Amino acid sequence: MSVRKLEALHNGDSEDTPVSSQKRRRTSYADSSYLSEMRMTQEGASCGILERVIVKNFMCHDHLEFTFSPHINFVQGRNGSGKSAILTAVVVGLGGNVRATNRGSSMKELVKYGKHTATIDIHIKNMGKDAYKHEIYGDCIVVERKIMSSGGGSYRVKAKDGTVVSTKKDEIIRMLDHFNLQVENPVTVLNQDMSRSFLNSTDPHDLYKFFLEATQLQQMRDNYTQLQEALRSSSATIEGRKEDLPLLEKEVEEHRSRFEYSKDLTEKRNKLRELRRELMWAVVHEAEKEEEAAAQKLEAHETSCSKLQDKITFYETKFKEEEQNHKVLQERLSSRTQQLSNQTEDTKAANEQMVKAKAKLKDQQMQATTAEKKVKSIQKEISELKEAIEKDNSLAQNNWAAQRAERLEKIENLNKEMLEVHQIVKTENTHHSNIINTMEHKKTEERQFFLEQKAMSTKCHRLEKELTELRGQQSNVFTVYGPWVPEVLKQIDIAHRKGMFSAKPVGPLGAFIKLRDQQWGHVAEAIISNRINSFCVNNQKDCHVLKQILSRVNFSGAPKPIITVSRFRERIHDVSKFEVQSDRYPSLWSMLDVSDTVVANTLIDQMQVESILLIPTAQEAGQLLKDQRTVPKNCKVAYTLNRDTYYPDPNYRIYSGKGQQPARYLQVSVEQKISDLQAEIDSSREELARHSCKVKECQAEVKELEKEIHMSNRKMQKDKAKIAQLRGQVRVLQDQEEPAPPDVSQLEEDIRQQEVLLESAEAHAEEVRTLVHQSKEKYQEAASNYERLRQEHSKLLQEAENIKKEMNQCEQQTNKSNHLLQGFKKKKKDTETRKKNLEAELKAAREGREKESERAKNFLPRFKTTRSAKDVNSQYKALEARLNKEEAQRGDPVEIHKKYKEVYQRYSDINQIIQKHSDLLKLIQESLDKRHQEYGLFRRFTSIMIKSYFRNRLSFRNLHGTLHFNFEEEILTMSVVKLGSENDDSTIKQSQ
């Protein structure tokens, strides 16, 4: 659709067109726009598109990851599932203000309760020809924002491979400008609260601003304004330069007059140049003589170097021959060493064989001795058995039986007694463990009571110190907010009288706040928190002065007050549109009676007291705020008398409070504060006394338990000693050898068995004597073999020693030759160094000659002179001195001429530059004026397009509406009605 047709629609030229044809044209235009948008989305989605959002410890989510599809995304889910969290994360992660999301007043409110940090990772597509710094970031840009629970945060912009490219917000702003992403623009991101209240409550001026920002007309206008300012600045600079031109023209005229007087010295200058030419060629002639002398020295030195090289060649040959001889001896020594090594192994093996044979011989000799002893022992046993048979005594048999029965009875009694003592030890051990566990528990309890006693003592000391300071300043009502407050207020008054403040600071804030209902005092103090004793200043300069005052005050360990910098206003902010609206419950703003305008505006700006609802009980708060339909308008948070915190639906959550307690600051007198402190000190002292008694009781119980443990240890030691004694007695009885009962038949059988054993032992002894004889022969053979190998080893060792002596002699001769060779090489090196020095001298002489010749080329043709350079230089200096004296009086003609040309050229260049810049600024101003006119036409064209698109979209929904732009007053109004309704005709007339 052309601009002319759109203007016709705007001016009402379409009245004669039937309604049906208007609808058809609207439908066609909308369809074509829709297809065009779809085609642009499909073809252009290669960069600046969100791919994925990952949040950790953000709002109410531990970990939430959302991947976007390439085109349109619809997100649905229950409350708390993460829909708003995704949108909030995108706005905040890309540098948006948290207030724009209506999810809190500060960044730290977005951190999940109980966590220290929250992290947002946003992946942005970066492909295609319009990609942003693709060579650095690659196909994807990752923006990571970290939010601290203390209120701070940081940015990191990373490439696709994870490399951190930047940690500054400016890089994110440049990227957003490149992709044309406006996260705080309602056209880009329209949150729930804005969408509900946009059409009904937005001011016409705000609608017009919204129109300019959404269409980027505001940015164009700001750019034109900046350019116009730059043009004015440049024009002022050019005009200033033009004013300096007459002075520069006067300077040119002065240098021209001096140039006219300098032409008389030209002839003398020519004669000086001729002497200069003669001097230069005289220097060249002397340099040529020096070069020739250096060349002769170098030639003589090269002859001596040649003779030295012949000696080096001779000694190198001799050194190589001696090295070869040493190598042969080394190989012979290696061969003998190898033979010696092999011989050593054979000798070692022969020695081991001899040692084994000797050990075997000794072993068998011991076996023979043992066999003979065994034969003699058996023979003795047979003799004793025969004597025992002869003694058959019945009385011995009876005594043996009685003794055996008595011994067995003693062993049984001792075992029974030992079992009883074991049972007693086991019981006592269990009792001992129980006592130790009880004592450990009591010691832990004693340490806990001691720590609590120490904390209570510290608390009492702190309260007594605070009470002493309050009583010392009891007459000052501001002492309630801290003993340091009166001194700070005094210093502020002194500084204000000296004119150090642009406006006197206001504080502490709590001194200007009263409550309409005192039962909410502790809740108000919890909300205002550490700002209750803070100060407000008008600007940064006043803040700096106040900080200097606070640095001189002794706070006695108390924290310094907060300083809020905000321009002082005469009126309190109008919060009627933003105050929470509830018929049953008051807002915190309505509960406060603030006597100072600055304090009231600070509470509104810093704590948003108008949007805080006060509900007496937790039950009422839960019923009211858990359903979005019953949440009062503009309510952001609610508190109960128990200091429970409630955040309304759709982000419904609860944080338990610390219970009710009396107010400490608001509407509290110094006498009441002293009374409360005294009561708290008395209570703390009583509790401290109770803890001291408990500590003493625990210590007494621990001592009693330690005595019991000591007694139990002694008892167990006695029982264990008794068990050891009983066990020893049993072992003694068991170890006693039981005498065999007298039995003659058995003794006779033993004699027969011993005789059989005697025959076997005698045969074994004979075999062992035979083996001893054989082992002795083998040992003698191994010993003779070892002796032979040992002698061969000594012979090889002697040969190796002789070869080593020859090698030492050869090494000495080689070292001597090497020493002479190195001496000649060192001498050669010195001669080479000398040669290099002579070459350097020749090179320096040649370079000096070439340099002087090169310098003399500027004075061609060559001047043949027989005078020395010194004589010519004397004449040259004398003439130059006379000429300089005359030039000192009149000035150097060359410099005068050069200076005149420079000044004249500079004047001409500056004049041309100023003229060119003036012409350029004129062209730019004309172009800017033309562009500003085009801006007006483009703004009108855009408004017509928006009107047409607005009517077409409403026609699909059986609605009729109008948009009216007033560019002079910067107002945008709109109205929407149903087709065929009573207001339809009036709306159509307005649109026409």
Stockholm file with secondary structure:
# STOCKHOLM 1.0

chainA/1-992         MSVRKLEALHNGDSEDTPVSSQKRRRTSYADSSYLSEMRMTQEGASCGILERVIVKNFMCHDHLEFTFSPHINFVQGRNGSGKSAILTAVVVGLGGNVRATNRGSSMKELVKYGKHTATIDIHIKNMGKDAYKHEIYGDCIVVERKIMSSGGGSYRVKAKDGTVVSTKKDEIIRMLDHFNLQVENPVTVLNQDMSRSFLNSTDPHDLYKFFLEATQLQQMRDNYTQLQEALRSSSATIEGRKEDLPLLEKEVEEHRSRFEYSKDLTEKRNKLRELRRELMWAVVHEAEKEEEAAAQKLEAHETSCSKLQDKITFYETKFKEEEQNHKVLQERLSSRTQQLSNQTEDTKAANEQMVKAKAKLKDQQMQATTAEKKVKSIQKEISELKEAIEKDNSLAQNNWAAQRAERLEKIENLNKEMLEVHQIVKTENTHHSNIINTMEHKKTEERQFFLEQKAMSTKCHRLEKELTELRGQQSNVFTVYGPWVPEVLKQIDIAHRKGMFSAKPVGPLGAFIKLRDQQWGHVAEAIISNRINSFCVNNQKDCHVLKQILSRVNFSGAPKPIITVSRFRERIHDVSKFEVQSDRYPSLWSMLDVSDTVVANTLIDQMQVESILLIPTAQEAGQLLKDQRTVPKNCKVAYTLNRDTYYPDPNYRIYSGKGQQPARYLQVSVEQKISDLQAEIDSSREELARHSCKVKECQAEVKELEKEIHMSNRKMQKDKAKIAQLRGQVRVLQDQEEPAPPDVSQLEEDIRQQEVLLESAEAHAEEVRTLVHQSKEKYQEAASNYERLRQEHSKLLQEAENIKKEMNQCEQQTNKSNHLLQGFKKKKKDTETRKKNLEAELKAAREGREKESERAKNFLPRFKTTRSAKDVNSQYKALEARLNKEEAQRGDPVEIHKKYKEVYQRYSDINQIIQKHSDLLKLIQESLDKRHQEYGLFRRFTSIMIKSYFRNRLSFRNLHGTLHFNFEEEILTMSVVKLGSENDDSTIKQSQ
#=GR chainA/1-992 SS CCHHHHHHHHTTTTTTSCHHHHHHHHHHHHHHHHHHHHHHHHHHTTEEEEEEEEEEEETTEEEEEEECCSSCCCCCCCTTSSHHHHHHHHHHHTTCCGGGGTSCSSGGGGBCTTCSEEEEEEEEEECSTTCSSHHHHTTEEEEEEEEETTSCEEEEEECTTSCEEECCHHHHHHHHHHHTCCTTSTTTCCCHHHHHHHHHHCCHHHHHHHHHHHTTHHHHHHHHHHHHHHHHHHHHHHHHHHHHHHHHHHHHHHHHHHHHHTGGGHHHHHHHHHHHHHHHHHHHHHHHHHHHHHHHHHHHHHHHHHHHHHHHHHHHHHHHHHHHHHHHHHHHHHHHHHHHHHHHHHHHHHHHHHHHHHHHHHHHHHHHHHHHHHHHHHHHHHHHHHHHHHCCCHHHHHHHHHHHHHHHHHHHHHHHHHHHHHHHHHHHHHHHHHHHHHHHHHHHHHHHHHHHHHHHHHHHHHHHHHHHHHHHTTTCGGGGGCTTHHHHHHHHHHHHHTTCCSSCCBCCGGGGEEESSGGGHHHHHHHHGGGGGCEEESSHHHHHHHHHHHHTSCCTTCCCCCEEECCCCSSCCCCTTTSCBCSSSCBHHHHEEECCHHHHHHHHHHHCGGGEEECSSHHHHHHHHSSTTTSCBTCCEEECTTCCEEECTTSCEEECCCCCCCCSSTTCCHHHHHHHHHHHHHHHHHHHHHHHHHHHHHHHHHHHHHHHHHHHHHHHHHHHHHHHHHHHHHHHHHHSCCCCCCCHHHHHHHHHHHHHHHHHHHHHHHHHHHHHHHHHHHHHHHHHHHHHHHHHHHHHHHHHHHHHHHHHHHHHHHHHHHHHHHHHHHHHHHHHHHHHHHHHHHHHHHHHHHHHHHHHHTTCSCCCCCSCHHHHHHHHHHHHHHHHHHHHHHCCHHHHHHHHHHHHHHHHHHHHHHHHHHHHHHHHHHHHHHHHHHHHHHHHHHHHHHHHHHHHHHHHTTEEEEEEEETTTTEEEEEEEETTSTTHHHHHHHHC
#=GC SS_cons         CCHHHHHHHHTTTTTTSCHHHHHHHHHHHHHHHHHHHHHHHHHHTTEEEEEEEEEEEETTEEEEEEECCSSCCCCCCCTTSSHHHHHHHHHHHTTCCGGGGTSCSSGGGGBCTTCSEEEEEEEEEECSTTCSSHHHHTTEEEEEEEEETTSCEEEEEECTTSCEEECCHHHHHHHHHHHTCCTTSTTTCCCHHHHHHHHHHCCHHHHHHHHHHHTTHHHHHHHHHHHHHHHHHHHHHHHHHHHHHHHHHHHHHHHHHHHHHTGGGHHHHHHHHHHHHHHHHHHHHHHHHHHHHHHHHHHHHHHHHHHHHHHHHHHHHHHHHHHHHHHHHHHHHHHHHHHHHHHHHHHHHHHHHHHHHHHHHHHHHHHHHHHHHHHHHHHHHHHHHHHHHHCCCHHHHHHHHHHHHHHHHHHHHHHHHHHHHHHHHHHHHHHHHHHHHHHHHHHHHHHHHHHHHHHHHHHHHHHHHHHHHHHHTTTCGGGGGCTTHHHHHHHHHHHHHTTCCSSCCBCCGGGGEEESSGGGHHHHHHHHGGGGGCEEESSHHHHHHHHHHHHTSCCTTCCCCCEEECCCCSSCCCCTTTSCBCSSSCBHHHHEEECCHHHHHHHHHHHCGGGEEECSSHHHHHHHHSSTTTSCBTCCEEECTTCCEEECTTSCEEECCCCCCCCSSTTCCHHHHHHHHHHHHHHHHHHHHHHHHHHHHHHHHHHHHHHHHHHHHHHHHHHHHHHHHHHHHHHHHHHSCCCCCCCHHHHHHHHHHHHHHHHHHHHHHHHHHHHHHHHHHHHHHHHHHHHHHHHHHHHHHHHHHHHHHHHHHHHHHHHHHHHHHHHHHHHHHHHHHHHHHHHHHHHHHHHHHHHHHHHHHTTCSCCCCCSCHHHHHHHHHHHHHHHHHHHHHHCCHHHHHHHHHHHHHHHHHHHHHHHHHHHHHHHHHHHHHHHHHHHHHHHHHHHHHHHHHHHHHHHHTTEEEEEEEETTTTEEEEEEEETTSTTHHHHHHHHC
//
